[in-house]
Amino acid sequence: MNLPIANEAEMRRDLARMKQFATGLLLGMVCLFGVALALEEQYSWAAFVRAFAEAAMVGALADWFAVTALFRHPLNVPIPHTAIIRKNKDRIGASLGNFVQNNFLTPEVIAGKLETMDIPHRIASWLSAPENAEELAHRVTVVIPEFLNALKHDDVQRFLEENIATRVRALEVAPIAGNVLSAMTANNRHQFLLDEALKLAERVLNDNKDFIRRKIEAESPWYVPKFVDNRIYDTIISKAEQTLREVNLDTDHELRQKFNVAVQNFIYNLRHSDEYQEKIEALKEDLLENPVVRQYFSSLWADVKYRIIADAERPDSNIRQQIYGSLQSLSQALLHDEQVRNRINTWIRDILLSIIINRKSEITAIISDTVKKWDADTMSDRVELYIGRDLQFIRINGTLVGGMVGLLIYCVVWLVKHWK
């Protein structure tokens, strides 16, 4: 119930001025009554003034009592049914909660209000201004390093290790690999790999002819003539080159067909062979337990965190630019796609209705529970601060209206007397 100091001081000054005015009006009626009473024997019109002032005093005092009784005991006298707000603080809080629940937290009221609010359009209109999107992107980027630094390194590292390893262990790698290879080999795409392998083999062969010659000479018995070694070398090289050329030029070559069969058998075994699946699972487990892999998990978070923070703190941050671009794209998409906005509005309305209706008892309990925690004197003072200025008009009106009614009654009585 705290107000800004400047606002509270101004409200107290306004309340004090209104109280002084209402009280001054009452004192004025007292003085007027005294003067009229003194002049009544000399001047007949003074009786009318006295009647007005007398009734005005009664009205002013009655309304003063009524207004004062709301907040405190008048003249500190504990008259029954006074200091109403102080004595009934908890009941007022409960009644206020019930009033809000029964009159504001109803499906009809909430749905009617939400239907008039095109929230996505308002957000999109605000974001469409480059300076707004830039400001929001900047604020989000500034928060990112603070958020990352607030996370405990050991907890994040353990989370990554446990969750990544758990998810990898839960995957059946062999069938997945089989499906991937099946997609890769569709329309004989795997032959491209064989073509590249043949080109590589040809390059390796050309680059290592001298090595092959030396190897043949080294492995050949001492009694074999050198021309025989040369003949063996020429035969091996020529046959290898011939075979590579034939396989490379002939799309239906026997080796290509064998390669097709081998690939298809491998894919089938990955999908259906228990033996293959066991081998793949064992390989997967070995990889997960490998110290290098575990060290990778350990350094993963630190590296990712460092890179994100370093980028976020740069004047030309890529993250900020990406956020800015995404916000601008989102705003334009929402502004130009009414169907999407309608779906979002429907979703927001359904969510808010569900939350508010299902939790309205808890929402209203906040009001009543909060009021219960307030100090009675403080609550009375604050309520008077908010509405006391307007209540002083009751005193002012009571003074003037009371005086007019008193004057009217006196005039009627005077007419009746003189009519006779």
HUFENNOR-V315213 format. One line per field, one symbol per residue. phi: phi as a letter, one per 40 degrees, with the letter a starting at -180 (. if undefined). burial: 1 if it has 24 or more other C-alpha atoms within 12 Angstrom, else 0. Layout:
phi = ???
burial = ???
//
This chain:
phi = .cbddcccccccccccccccccccccccccccccccccccccbccccccccccccccccccccdccccccbacdfgcccdgbfccccbdcccccccccccccbbcbdcccccccccbcddcccccccccdcccccccccccccdccccccccdccccccccccccccccccccdccccccccccccffcccccccccccccccccccbcccccccccccccccccccccccccccccccccccccccccbcbcdcccccdcccccccccccbccccccccccccccccccdcccccdccccccccccccccccccbdccccccdcccccccccccbbcccccccdcccccccccccccbccccccccccccccccdccccccccccbccccccccccccccccccccccccccccccccc
burial = 000000000011001001100110110111011001100000000111111111111111101111111111100000000011111111011101110010001110011001000111101111110000110111011101100000000001100110001000000111101100110010000110011001000100000000001001000000000000100010001000000100110000000100110011011111100001100110010001000000001101110010011001000000111011001101110110000010001000100010011001000100110011010100111111100110111111111111111110010000000000
//
